[in-house]
Amino acid sequence: MEDEPTDHEPLRRPRITSLEVLCGVLVLALVGQQWLADQLDVPAVQTAATVFVAVCVQALPFLVVGVLISGAIAAFVSADLLRRLLPRRAALAVPVAGVAGVALPNCECAAVPVARRLIQQDVPAAVAVTFLLAAPAVNPIVLVATAVAFPGEPRVVLARFLGSMATAVVMGWLWARFGRMEWFAERALRRLPEPGEHRDRWAVFFETARQDLVDAGGFLVVGGLTAAVLNVVVPRSWINTLGEQVLLGIVVMAVLAVVLALCSEADAFVVASLSTMPMLPRLVFLVVGPAIDIKLFALQAGTLGRRFAVRFAPATFVVAIVSAVAVGIVVLP
């Protein structure tokens, strides 16, 4: 009798994904909605729920538009076009790359692989890192979202634009002067094939948009919950203390921007809810967040290399704070 083959693949257990978990939570919420309403009939909880819903509802349309544009860029815009339009000298190409961030809007998550693709197609690294910082921060979607979050305050939009652009350009020039290609991981320098067929590009579009929406939507929910908690749990006296000590407020808001890791299409709605905080610390939050945060550091380390991330992140953090403060002092009242 022949032996039974021993190389059969083991049976795989069905995996429960986040989608199934979300559906289960929604079903439970619908079934027990009366019980939940009775349990949540507390003024503080109701206030927190109102803030959470307001933040998410206002930010979601901008988030959806952002991920659709992100998917379109990933699928249909060739980095060769940007490379042909750039001046040969890095000192001149860096500001052009910053302006390209306005014309080619992108979220933080999508900007990292786009920067890698630019490097792989022989675009100067200084240009790539400038675009990496500018695209999520100065694009029209983010600026319009900021204007909606701060109605009647156009100077906030201008200050955010100038502070973020200054951060991107200064970091690009610093990289052109001090950066080293050996800091990038080998995978960041390896050339990747472009999507070949028309259907492949559409597949890239839908997959990129879906993934960005899932990731950014999660960060939006976390940001909304955080804003709700801050508005209810944190005593107003603490916020007033930060208002009286602007320097402390700047440091706290800069660190908060790194830790919260909000999407740039949504962060303005979150920080606008902190109405008693002076505008200068809130501007620091808006400039630092799209430039460097926890999720961006992880993405940069995984995509461009750990040696790059540990040098780039601290320098970006300092430059972003200085740029925001300098612009805020001049532009804001």
N, C-alpha and C positions, 0 to 999 in steps of 0.2 A: 504493500500500500504506500502510495506516495505521501510524503509529508505535506501538510497544509501550508500554503504560502504564509510567510510571516511578515510580509512588508505591507500589509493592509494599512491604510491610513486610519488613525483612531477616529472614532465618532466625535464630532464637535458638538458641544452643547450650544444651544441657541444663546446668542449674546443679547443682553438687554441694553439698548442704547439710550442716550439722553432723550431721544424723541419719544420712546415708549414711556420713560419716566415722566416726561412732561404731560403726555396724554393721560396717564394714570392719575397724576395730581389734579388735572383739570376735571376729570370724571369725579374724583372724590370731592372736589370743591363744589361741583354742581349738586351732587347728592346731599352734601352737608351744608349747603349754603345758609339755611336758616339757623343752624347751630353756630356757624361761623359768625353770622350777623349778631347773634346774641352775645357771643364771647368777645366780639370786637367793638361792642357798644361802649367804648371808652373815649373820651375827648382826645387824649393824647394819641391813641392809635388811629382815630379817624383823621386827625391832622396829618400824621405820618402817611397814611394811605392817600390822602389828597395830594400831598407833595409828590409822592412816588408816581401816582398816575399822571400828574401834570407834567413832570419831567419826561416820562417815557412817551406820552402822547405827543408832546411838542417836538421831541427829538427824532421820533421814528421815521417821519417822512424824509428828513434829510439823510438819515442813515441808509434808507433804502436807495435813494438816488445815488448816494456815494458808492455803495457796493456795486450798483449797476455800471457806473462809470469805471470803477476799478476793474470789473470783469471785462469791459470793452477794451480797456487799455491793455490788459494782460493778453487778450486774444488777438486784437486787430492792429495795435500800434506797434510798429517795429522800432526798436531802439536805434537802428541805422539812420532813421530820419533825423532824430535828435543829434546823432553824432555828426551828420553832414552839415547841420545848421550851426554847430558850435564853432567859435573861433579856435584857432590852433593853440594860442597861448592860454595857459590855465588861468592866469590872473584875469583875463577878459572873459573866459568861458564860464567862470564861477558865477558872476552876476547873471549871465544869460541863463544858466541852469536854474537859478533862483526864480527868474521870471517864468521859466518853463513850468515851474510848479503851479503857476496860476492857470496856464493853458492846459496842463495835463493833470487835473485833480486826481488825488489818490488818498486812500486812508493809510494810517501808519502800517498796518499789517501788510498791505499790498505794496507799499513803497519799498520795503526791504528787498523782496525778490526782484523788483524792477531795478533797484540799484545794483544788485548782483548781475542782472542781465546786461546792464550798461558796462560794467567792468569787464564782463566776458566778451563784449564786442569792442574792446579796446578804447572805450571812452575813458579819459583821465579819471583816476579815482577821486580827485578833488571835486570834479563835476558830479560824479555819482553821489558822493556824500552830501553835496549841496542840494541836489534834487531829493535825496532821502529825507532831508529836514524840511525843505520848502513845500513839497507837494502836499503833505497832510495838513499844513498850517496856513497857507496863504491862498488856497484854491477858493473859487467862488462859493462853493457849497458851504464851507466852513464860515466864510465871511457873512453870507446871508443868514446862516443859523445864528451867528453872533449878533447880527442886527435884530433878528426876531427875539432873541433872548434878552437883549438890552434895547427895548424900543425907545426911540427919541434920544439915543446917546451915540451919535455917529463917531464921536471921538474914541469910543471904546473899540469900534471896528478898525479905525485907522491905527490906533495904538497897537492892537494885536497884529495887524498886517506888518507894520514897520518893525515891531519887536521880533516877530518870527522871521521876517526876511533878513534882518540884521544877524540873527543867530545862524541862519543857513549860510549866508555869505561869509561871515567871519570864520565859521568852522571850515568852509571850503578853502579859504585862503590859508588858514592854519595847517590844513592837511597838505596843501600844495607846498608849504614850506617845510613841515616837519614829518609828514606821513611817510610810511614805508610799506611797500607792496608785500613784503614778507610777513606783515602782520595779518594779512588775509589768509584764510584757510585755503588749501589746494582746491577744494570743491567750489570755492567762490571764483576761482580763476579759470576753471574748466569750462570751455565753450559748450553751450547747450543748443540742441537743434530747435529751429522754429517749428511751430505747428504747420504741418504740410498741407493738408487738404481743408477745404471749406468746412466740412462737417467737424474736423478736428478743432478748428478755431471756435466754432459754436459750442463744442463740448467744453473747451477751456473757459469760454465766457460764462456758461451756466455754472460750471463747477467752482470757478473763482468767486462769482457773485454769491453762490449758496454758502460757500465756506466763510467768506467775509461777513455775510449777514449773521450766520450762526455765532461766529466768534465775537463780532462787534455787538450783536444783540445781547449776548451774555454780559459783556462789560457795561452796556447801557443799563441793564437791570441792576447790576451791582452798584453802579453809580447812583441810580435812582433810589435804591434802598439806603445807600450811605447818606444821600442828601436828606432823606426822610428822617433817618436816625439823628443826624446832626441838628435838624430843626426841632426835634422833640426832646432828645436826651441831653444834648450839650446845653448847659445853662447859658442863658443870654449874657450873664456877667462875664463868662469866659470870652465870648465873641467881642464884647465891649472892651475887654482887656487887650485883645489883639488889635482892636481898633485904635486904642490909645497908644499902643506900642507898634508902630508901623514896621520897624525892623524885625521884630519877632514875628509879626504877621507874615512878612515876606518869606522868612525861613520856613515857617510852618506850612504855608500854602505851596511852596516849592516842593517840600518833602511830600505833602499830601498828593500833589500832582503825580509824583513818581509812584507812590504806593497805590493810588486808586486805579491808575492805568486806564483812564476813560478814552473812548473813541473821540477823535477831534470834532466829529459832527455833532457830538452830544455834550461835550464838556461845558460849553457856554451855558446851557440850560441848568446844569448842576450848580455851577458857581454863581449864577444869577440868583439862585435861591438864598444865598448867604447875603442878604441885603444889608445887614448891619456892618459887614466887613468893608473896610476902605477899598477903594477901587484899585489902588496900586498893588496890594497883595493879590487881589483877584486877577489882575493882569499878569502877574508873575505865574499864577496857576495856568492861565490860558496859553502862555508862551512856552513854559517848561513842559507841560503835558504832552503835546504833539512831538516834542523834540526827543525826550527820553523818559521812559517809565519802565516798570518792571517787565511788562510783556515785550516792549521793544528791545530791552537788553537781552532777553531770552531769544528773541527772533534774530537779533544781530549776531549773537554768539553762535547760534545754530546755523545761520545762513552764511555769514561773512567770516566767522571765526572768533574764538574766544579771545585771542590776543588783540584783535581789533576792538572787540566790545569793551574790554577792561580799560582800554586807553580812550576810546571815543566817548563812552558814556559819561565819565566824570568831567571831561573837558566840555562836553555839550551842556551838562547841568550848570556849570559855572557861567559859561558864555550866555546861556539863555536867561539866567537870573540878571546878569549885568545888563544885557540888551533890554530886557523888559523894564528894569528900573530906570535906565537912562531914557528910554522912549517915554515911559510913564511920567517922569518928572517934567518933560517938555510938552507932551500932548495933553495929558489929563489935567483937569482942574485941581 
